[in-house]
Amino acid sequence: IASNLLEWGFPEEARDVLINVKELYREKRVFWELLLETANQIGSARDILLASENIYRLRPNDIDAKNHFVALLLSQRIRLEEVISLTFQVMNQDDGSAPGKINHARALLLHEQVDEATSLRDGMNEKSLPKPLKQGYYLARLEIEFLSGRLDEAMAFSNRIEEEFLLPGDRDRFREIRREIEMIDSTLGGN
């Protein structure tokens, strides 16, 4: 029923159906993938996290599931110690893949380890990244430049970000940094 509702353009109703039966399908990855797709359509950060966490729970060795789960924890800026542990696991398991490097750099930034986060971006070819992953890269670079006090560079990365590809929490962080840059810029420009 829920997949039909989603297909017909009723994602909120599909979500309601799915949430009401989640205990029945708790061990079915396809169920959580449908909830994830539904939650993405309606922009429900809570349900996106719920679905991703369960997909990861069911497939703990799946690098993509782990990276997606970590990205969501980072986006919502929660469970930071778990995030660092998971990003180290991914880096060791997947030999420094781009998603793993981006997530690890962002986790380091949450702990204000700017120099270490900066070193992870080295050797990464941003042009080869798919558009959604590129946004995470740009957000990490924006934050690195901002925290390093390089506001012109930060603004340059800010201008590359396409908000519709950011996770809800990342969108909030992006807007927060952008506002701070604009406030600093207007203060400096006013003198």
Disulfide bonds with the S-S distance in Angstrom:
none
